[in-house]
Amino acid sequence: MTAGVREEPREADPARTPRRLRLPTLLALLVGGVGVGYRLALLLADAPPTNSDEATMGLAALHIARGDAFPVWFYGQAYMGTLEAYLAAPLVAVAGPSVLVLRLPTLALYALFLLLSWRLTRRLGGDRWYALLVVAVLALGADRVVKNQLIAGGGYPELNPAGAALALLTVGLCVGGPGARLPRWAAWGLVAGVLLWVDPLILPYVATLGVLLLAWRRRELAGRAGAMLAGALLLGAAPMVLDSLRHGRNPLTAVLRASGSDVAAGWAERLHGGLVLGPSLAMGFCSPGHCAPWQLWWAAVFPVLLLIAACAAWRTLRRAPAIPEHGPSSRPRHGNPPAHRVSAGVRLALLAGAAAVLAAYAVSDAAGRTPVESSRYLSCLAVAVPALLWPLWRAARPLDGPRHRAGPAAVRTVAVAVLVGVLGTGGVATVDTVRAAPAVHAEADRHRALVDMLGALGVRHVRGGYWTCNRIAFATGEDVVCAVVDDRLRPGFDRLPAYRRAVAADPDAGWVAPDASPLAALLDRRLGTTPGTLDVVTVDGWRIYLPRR
């Protein structure tokens, strides 16, 4: 700079100016981080409670990590793919078998679901504040919700991020220009194929979004895009297809046979479980293990809101200009691509998928017999949250501009009340889940004490109930294996038949039963001091029976 001459300040280069995140985006990151952190804290506290089915997936991960087996299906059945086991296998190989290690991939899937839901909300026309609301709703974590998201029991944690990804890809394929379209078609087919293998619960969303693509991009699908999508779909579903060809079985038939419960339920029970309890449980409005009457208000609001949201999306579709059928690079003659119509179409597809999921569940026997537990079949309703709450947001916070005037004050008041109710009821259920965590942690400590005692006693083979056996096998890394028996000591359902053979070959095999259980009461009758009777070792909450020689 020359002396005595004042240099004029230079204008900032827009290309080099860092883009600042807006307040609602920062808040969404914060709320999403709290949601992930809350779930991580639950995992560290051994919540939600694990079970033998999750341990079965853990055993599959252990076998994959060791190279002993590469299962296609959940052990003991010919459906529900083992994607969670393959995701956890590298961690199990490094850190060893544990519930926390098994669940870290499911926590990552939840974080991905939050991110995709935020992005999907924005692509469907929602502003940043509405995207923040969606993230806040999905960050809440009632008992049933965190079980669906975090327990690696097969087929649930991966459904929601995959469904949101399919919806996002559908928006991009319907709106986007010619750039990188074939990779998007391949991604859509790959995700859909993996979902076919993992769990058919998400099929209604695959079908409705697929119909949308077929209606708007059928000419493109008649060319290379269709071939790319079909090839990627086959690749994603390859484990299922190859297993079906090898063994000559149909996994969809196996799913239909396994659906429902052992006892048929009446229609009144099904409709109550499916349409009254189901929506509230799936939305995360219920306390652990039960729904209080006041927490069931969502059962009345949900179908009405579903209908209003669908009608609003349909009206937008009818009024907006159609997408031209002149190829992937086509643009309307005037202005930008019809993003509003695409948004409405995808919202309608998500709502139709949600309605189909709910209808399929409501007619099942499971909805009538075990509604609290089987409501996990409704976990993928969360994919439709950005479309479901949209009318409430529009009514509660009208868009600016002369063409978007505020509606009647009563409508706005009702919309605000429902949104507050969603956040408030979900918040109460989340607090109830936190309060239940210490009891869950105490039960996990008792199980660890059981495992330690089995190791100290040198026990390698035991018999126990279904919900006991594989949990012991996974916790010990198969140092202890277990054969399943029922409460009358009859052989039960062994998901790994090799365990029964190993136990049968050991004359010193013991028994394990929860304290005060029917199995423990029956085994107590065999206690004695002579050969052929049983001795008992007690651990807090558990009883270990060993044969006397």
C-alpha positions in Angstrom: 0.0 0.0 0.0 1.4 3.4 -1.0 2.0 5.8 1.9 -0.7 8.4 2.4 -3.1 6.6 0.1 -6.1 4.9 1.6 -6.9 1.5 0.0 -10.6 0.9 -0.7 -11.9 -2.3 0.9 -12.3 -5.1 -1.5 -15.6 -6.8 -2.1 -15.9 -10.3 -0.8 -15.8 -13.0 -3.4 -19.2 -14.8 -3.3 -17.5 -18.0 -4.4 -15.1 -17.8 -1.4 -17.6 -16.6 1.2 -18.5 -19.5 3.5 -22.2 -20.3 3.5 -23.7 -19.9 6.9 -26.2 -22.3 8.2 -29.5 -20.8 9.0 -31.0 -20.9 12.4 -33.6 -23.7 11.8 -30.9 -25.8 10.1 -28.6 -25.3 13.1 -31.5 -26.2 15.5 -32.3 -29.3 13.4 -28.7 -30.4 13.7 -28.9 -29.8 17.5 -32.2 -31.6 17.9 -31.0 -34.5 15.7 -27.8 -34.7 17.7 -29.8 -34.9 20.9 -31.9 -37.7 19.5 -28.8 -39.7 18.5 -27.2 -38.9 21.9 -30.3 -40.0 23.8 -30.3 -43.3 22.0 -26.6 -43.8 22.6 -27.2 -43.1 26.3 -29.9 -45.8 26.3 -27.5 -48.3 24.6 -24.9 -47.6 27.3 -27.5 -48.3 29.9 -28.4 -51.6 28.3 -31.7 -50.2 27.0 -33.9 -51.2 25.3 -33.9 -54.7 26.8 -32.3 -57.4 24.6 -33.8 -60.8 23.9 -33.0 -64.1 22.4 -34.0 -63.1 18.9 -31.5 -60.2 18.9 -28.9 -62.7 20.2 -29.7 -64.9 17.2 -28.8 -62.0 14.9 -25.7 -61.5 17.0 -24.7 -65.2 16.6 -25.1 -64.7 12.8 -22.7 -61.7 13.0 -20.3 -63.8 15.1 -20.3 -66.6 12.5 -19.8 -64.2 9.7 -16.9 -62.5 11.6 -15.3 -65.9 12.1 -15.9 -67.0 8.6 -17.9 -70.0 9.9 -21.1 -69.3 8.0 -22.7 -66.6 5.8 -26.4 -67.0 6.5 -29.0 -65.5 4.1 -31.9 -65.7 6.5 -32.5 -65.3 10.2 -31.6 -68.6 11.7 -34.5 -71.1 11.9 -36.6 -69.6 9.1 -36.6 -68.9 5.4 -37.4 -65.2 5.5 -36.0 -61.9 6.9 -32.6 -61.2 5.6 -29.5 -60.9 7.8 -28.3 -57.5 6.7 -27.9 -56.3 10.3 -25.6 -59.3 11.0 -23.4 -58.3 8.1 -23.3 -54.7 9.2 -22.2 -55.7 12.7 -19.8 -58.5 11.7 -16.7 -56.2 11.3 -17.3 -54.7 14.7 -17.9 -58.1 16.3 -14.6 -59.3 14.8 -12.7 -56.4 16.4 -14.5 -55.9 19.7 -16.0 -59.3 20.4 -19.7 -60.2 20.9 -21.8 -57.7 22.9 -25.2 -56.1 22.6 -23.7 -52.7 22.4 -21.4 -53.7 19.5 -24.3 -55.3 17.7 -26.4 -52.2 18.0 -23.9 -49.6 16.9 -24.9 -50.1 13.2 -28.6 -49.7 14.1 -27.8 -46.4 15.8 -26.0 -45.2 12.7 -29.0 -46.3 10.6 -31.2 -44.1 12.9 -28.9 -41.1 12.4 -29.1 -41.7 8.6 -32.9 -41.8 8.8 -32.9 -38.4 10.6 -30.7 -36.9 7.9 -32.7 -38.4 5.0 -36.0 -37.3 6.6 -34.8 -33.7 6.9 -33.7 -33.7 3.3 -36.9 -35.4 2.1 -39.0 -32.8 4.0 -37.1 -30.0 2.2 -37.5 -31.7 -1.2 -41.2 -32.1 -0.7 -41.7 -28.4 -0.3 -41.3 -27.9 3.4 -39.4 -24.9 4.7 -36.5 -25.3 7.2 -38.8 -24.7 10.2 -41.1 -27.5 9.1 -38.0 -29.8 8.6 -37.0 -28.9 12.1 -40.4 -30.0 13.3 -40.1 -33.3 11.5 -36.7 -34.0 13.0 -38.0 -33.1 16.5 -40.9 -35.5 16.2 -38.5 -38.3 15.0 -36.0 -37.5 17.7 -38.4 -38.4 20.4 -37.9 -42.0 21.6 -40.7 -43.9 23.4 -40.2 -47.5 24.3 -41.7 -49.1 21.2 -40.0 -46.6 18.9 -36.5 -47.1 20.3 -37.0 -50.9 20.2 -37.9 -50.7 16.5 -34.9 -48.5 15.8 -32.1 -50.0 18.0 -32.8 -53.7 18.6 -30.9 -55.7 16.0 -33.5 -58.4 15.9 -33.9 -58.4 12.1 -35.9 -56.3 9.6 -36.8 -53.1 11.4 -33.9 -50.6 12.0 -33.0 -50.5 8.3 -36.6 -50.1 6.9 -37.0 -46.4 7.7 -33.8 -45.0 6.2 -34.3 -47.2 3.2 -37.8 -46.0 2.7 -36.8 -42.3 3.0 -34.0 -43.0 0.6 -36.4 -44.4 -2.0 -38.7 -41.4 -1.6 -35.8 -39.0 -2.1 -34.5 -40.8 -5.2 -38.1 -40.8 -6.6 -38.2 -37.0 -6.2 -34.8 -36.6 -7.9 -35.8 -38.9 -10.8 -39.1 -37.1 -11.4 -37.7 -33.6 -11.1 -34.0 -33.8 -12.0 -32.4 -33.1 -15.3 -30.2 -35.4 -17.4 -27.1 -35.5 -15.1 -26.3 -38.7 -13.3 -29.7 -40.3 -13.9 -28.5 -43.9 -14.4 -26.8 -44.1 -11.0 -30.0 -42.8 -9.4 -32.0 -45.5 -11.2 -29.4 -48.1 -10.1 -29.6 -46.8 -6.5 -33.4 -47.0 -6.5 -33.3 -50.6 -7.7 -30.5 -51.6 -5.3 -32.3 -50.2 -2.3 -35.6 -51.8 -3.4 -33.9 -55.2 -4.0 -32.3 -55.2 -0.6 -35.6 -54.4 1.0 -37.2 -57.3 -0.7 -34.6 -59.5 0.9 -34.5 -58.0 4.3 -38.2 -57.5 5.1 -41.4 -57.3 3.0 -43.0 -54.9 5.5 -41.8 -51.9 3.4 -43.3 -53.3 0.2 -46.3 -50.9 0.1 -43.9 -47.9 -0.1 -41.9 -49.6 -2.8 -45.1 -50.3 -4.7 -46.6 -46.8 -4.5 -43.3 -45.0 -5.3 -42.7 -47.5 -8.1 -46.1 -46.7 -9.6 -45.3 -43.0 -9.5 -42.1 -43.6 -11.4 -43.9 -45.8 -13.9 -46.6 -43.2 -14.4 -44.2 -40.2 -14.9 -41.1 -41.8 -16.4 -42.4 -44.8 -18.3 -40.6 -43.8 -21.6 -37.3 -43.4 -19.8 -37.9 -46.8 -18.1 -38.4 -48.4 -21.5 -34.7 -47.7 -22.3 -31.4 -48.1 -20.4 -32.9 -46.7 -17.2 -35.3 -49.7 -17.0 -32.5 -52.2 -17.6 -30.3 -50.5 -15.0 -33.1 -50.5 -12.4 -33.9 -54.2 -13.0 -30.3 -55.2 -12.8 -29.7 -53.3 -9.6 -32.9 -54.7 -8.1 -31.8 -58.2 -8.9 -28.4 -57.5 -7.4 -30.0 -56.2 -4.1 -32.3 -59.2 -3.9 -29.6 -61.6 -5.0 -29.3 -63.4 -1.6 -33.0 -64.1 -1.7 -33.1 -65.1 -5.4 -30.1 -67.4 -5.2 -31.4 -69.1 -2.0 -34.8 -69.6 -3.6 -33.3 -71.2 -6.7 -31.0 -73.3 -4.7 -33.6 -74.7 -2.3 -36.8 -74.3 -4.4 -38.7 -72.3 -1.8 -40.6 -69.0 -1.9 -39.7 -66.6 0.9 -43.0 -64.7 0.5 -44.9 -67.9 1.2 -42.8 -68.4 4.4 -43.7 -64.8 5.4 -47.4 -65.4 4.9 -47.3 -68.6 6.9 -45.4 -67.0 9.8 -47.7 -63.9 10.0 -50.1 -63.5 12.8 -50.2 -65.6 15.9 -50.8 -69.2 16.8 -54.4 -68.4 17.8 -56.9 -66.7 15.5 -58.2 -63.3 16.7 -61.7 -62.0 16.3 -62.3 -58.9 14.1 -63.1 -56.7 17.1 -59.7 -57.6 18.6 -57.9 -57.0 15.3 -59.4 -53.7 14.7 -58.8 -52.5 18.2 -55.2 -53.6 18.2 -54.6 -52.4 14.6 -56.5 -49.1 14.5 -56.7 -48.0 18.2 -53.5 -49.2 19.8 -51.3 -49.6 16.7 -51.1 -45.9 15.5 -50.3 -44.6 19.0 -47.7 -47.2 19.6 -46.1 -46.7 16.2 -46.0 -42.9 16.7 -44.3 -43.3 20.1 -47.1 -42.1 22.3 -47.3 -45.0 24.7 -45.5 -45.8 27.9 -43.3 -49.0 28.1 -45.6 -52.0 27.8 -48.9 -50.3 27.8 -51.0 -47.4 26.5 -52.9 -45.2 29.0 -56.3 -44.2 27.7 -55.3 -40.5 27.2 -52.3 -41.6 25.0 -54.7 -43.1 22.5 -56.0 -39.8 21.2 -53.9 -40.3 18.1 -56.1 -43.2 17.0 -58.9 -40.7 16.2 -56.7 -38.1 14.7 -54.5 -40.3 12.5 -57.0 -41.6 10.0 -58.5 -38.1 9.6 -55.1 -36.5 9.1 -54.2 -39.3 6.7 -57.3 -38.5 4.6 -56.8 -34.7 4.8 -53.2 -35.0 3.7 -54.0 -37.4 0.9 -56.8 -35.1 -0.4 -54.6 -32.1 -0.3 -51.9 -33.9 -2.2 -54.4 -35.1 -4.8 -55.8 -31.7 -5.3 -52.3 -30.3 -6.0 -51.8 -33.1 -8.5 -55.0 -32.3 -10.3 -54.3 -28.5 -10.5 -50.6 -28.5 -11.3 -49.3 -28.9 -14.8 -48.3 -32.4 -15.9 -44.7 -33.6 -16.3 -43.9 -33.8 -20.0 -43.1 -37.1 -21.5 -40.2 -36.0 -23.8 -37.3 -37.8 -22.0 -35.3 -37.3 -18.9 -34.0 -33.8 -19.9 -37.4 -32.4 -20.6 -38.5 -29.1 -19.0 -41.8 -27.4 -19.1 -41.9 -24.7 -21.7 -42.4 -22.1 -19.1 -40.3 -21.9 -15.9 -38.8 -24.6 -13.8 -39.8 -28.3 -13.6 -43.1 -28.9 -11.8 -41.6 -29.5 -8.4 -44.9 -28.8 -6.6 -46.6 -31.6 -8.5 -43.8 -34.0 -7.9 -43.8 -33.2 -4.2 -47.6 -33.8 -4.1 -47.2 -37.1 -5.9 -44.5 -38.4 -3.6 -46.5 -37.2 -0.5 -49.5 -39.1 -1.9 -47.4 -42.2 -2.5 -46.1 -42.1 1.0 -49.5 -41.7 2.5 -50.9 -44.5 0.4 -48.0 -46.7 1.5 -48.7 -45.9 5.2 -52.4 -46.7 4.7 -51.6 -50.0 3.2 -49.1 -50.9 6.0 -51.8 -50.0 8.6 -54.5 -52.0 6.7 -52.4 -55.1 6.4 -51.6 -55.0 10.1 -55.2 -54.3 11.2 -56.4 -57.5 9.5 -53.7 -59.7 10.9 -54.2 -62.0 14.0 -51.1 -60.4 15.6 -52.9 -57.1 15.9 -55.6 -58.8 18.0 -53.5 -61.1 20.1 -50.3 -59.3 20.8 -50.8 -55.6 19.8 -48.2 -54.1 22.1 -45.4 -56.3 20.8 -46.5 -56.8 17.2 -47.0 -53.0 16.7 -43.4 -53.2 15.5 -44.9 -54.1 12.2 -46.0 -50.5 11.9 -42.5 -49.1 12.5 -42.2 -47.9 8.9 -45.2 -45.5 9.3 -42.4 -43.1 10.4 -41.3 -42.8 6.8 -44.6 -40.9 6.0 -44.3 -38.4 8.8 -43.1 -35.5 6.5 -46.2 -36.1 4.4 -48.6 -36.8 7.3 -47.9 -33.6 9.3 -47.8 -31.3 6.3 -51.4 -30.1 6.4 -51.1 -29.3 10.1 -48.0 -27.2 9.4 -49.7 -25.4 6.5 -52.7 -24.6 8.7 -50.7 -23.7 11.8 -48.1 -21.5 10.0 -49.5 -20.2 6.6 -47.0 -19.3 4.0 -46.3 -15.7 3.3 -47.7 -13.9 0.3 -51.1 -12.7 -1.0 -51.9 -16.1 -2.4 -51.4 -17.9 1.0 -53.7 -16.2 3.4 -54.3 -17.5 6.9 -57.3 -19.9 7.2 -60.0 -19.6 9.9 -58.6 -19.0 13.4 -60.4 -22.2 14.6 -58.6 -24.3 12.0 -55.2 -22.8 12.9 -55.9 -23.4 16.7 -56.8 -27.0 16.1 -53.6 -27.5 14.0 -51.4 -26.0 16.6 -53.1 -28.0 19.3 -52.5 -31.3 17.4 -48.8 -30.4 16.8 -48.3 -29.5 20.4 -50.1 -32.8 21.4 -47.7 -34.8 19.1 -44.7 -33.3 20.7 -46.1 -33.3 24.2 -47.4 -36.9 24.2 -44.2 -38.1 22.6 -42.2 -36.3 25.1 -44.1 -37.8 28.1 -43.6 -41.3 26.6 -39.9 -40.6 26.1 -39.6 -39.6 29.8 -41.3 -42.8 30.8 -38.8 -44.7 28.8 -35.9 -43.0 30.5 -37.5 -43.8 33.9 -37.6 -47.5 33.0 -34.0 -47.6 31.9 -32.5 -48.3 35.4 -34.6 -51.5 35.8 -33.5 -52.6 32.3 -29.9 -52.0 33.3 -30.3 -54.0 36.5 -31.7 -56.9 34.6 -28.7 -56.8 32.2 -26.4 -56.8 35.2 -28.1 -59.9 36.5 -27.7 -61.6 33.2 -24.0 -60.7 33.1 -23.7 -62.3 36.6 -25.3 -65.4 35.3 -22.8 -65.6 32.4 -19.9 -65.1 34.8 -21.2 -67.8 37.1 -21.5 -70.3 34.2 -17.9 -69.6 33.3 -16.7 -70.0 36.9 -18.5 -73.3 37.2 -17.0 -74.5 33.9 -20.4 -75.2 32.4 -20.3 -75.6 28.6 -23.7 -77.0 27.8 -27.1 -76.2 29.3 -30.8 -76.4 28.6 -33.2 -73.5 29.0 -36.2 -71.7 27.7 -36.4 -70.1 24.2 -35.8 -66.5 25.6 -32.8 -67.8 27.6 -30.8 -70.0 25.3 -29.4 -67.9 22.4 -28.9 -65.0 24.7 -26.4 -67.1 26.8 -24.7 -68.4 23.6 -24.1 -64.9 22.2 -23.0 -63.4 25.5 -20.4 -66.1 25.9 -19.3 -66.2 22.3 -20.6 -69.7 22.1 -18.4 -70.9 25.0 -21.7 -72.0 26.4 -24.4 -73.4 24.1 -28.0 -74.1 25.0 -30.8 -76.4 23.8 -34.3 -75.1 24.1 -36.9 -76.8 26.2 -40.4 -75.8 27.2 -41.9 -75.5 30.7 -42.5 -79.2 30.7 -38.9 -80.1 29.8 -39.9 -81.1 26.2 -37.6 -80.1 23.3 -38.4 -76.6 22.1 -37.5 -74.6 19.0 -33.8 -74.5 18.4 -32.8 -71.9 15.8 -29.4 -73.6 15.6 -29.9 -77.4 15.7 -26.2 -78.0 16.3 -26.6 -76.7 19.8 -29.1 -79.5 20.7 -26.7 -82.1 19.4 -23.8 -80.7 21.4 -25.9 -80.6 24.6 -27.3 -84.1 24.1 -23.7 -85.4 23.8 -22.7 -83.9 27.2 -23.8 -86.0 30.2 -22.9 -83.1 32.5 -25.2 -80.6 30.7 -27.0 -78.3 33.1 -30.2 -76.3 33.2 -30.8 -72.6 33.4 -34.1 -71.0 34.4 -35.3 -67.6 35.5 -36.0 -67.4 39.2 -39.7 -68.1 40.1 -40.5 -69.3 36.5 -42.6 -72.5 35.7 -39.4 -74.1 34.4 -37.6 -73.4 37.7 -40.5 -74.7 39.7 -40.4 -78.0 37.8 -36.7 -78.4 38.1 -36.8 -77.7 41.8 -38.7 -81.0 42.2 -35.6 -82.8 41.0 -33.3 -81.3 43.7 -31.6 -83.9 45.9 -28.4 -85.3 47.3 -28.2 -88.6 45.5 -26.9 -89.3 42.0 -29.4 -88.5 39.3 -30.8 -85.6 41.1 -29.9 -81.9 40.6 -27.9 -79.4 42.6 -28.7 -75.7 42.3 -26.6 -72.6 42.2 -28.4 -69.4 42.6 -27.6 -66.1 41.0 -29.7 -63.0 41.4 -32.7 -63.6 39.3 -31.5 -67.0 37.9 -31.1 -70.6 38.9 -28.4 -72.9 37.5 -29.1 -76.7 37.9 -26.3 -79.2 37.7 -26.6 -83.0 37.7 -25.1 -84.9 40.7 -22.8 -87.7 39.9 
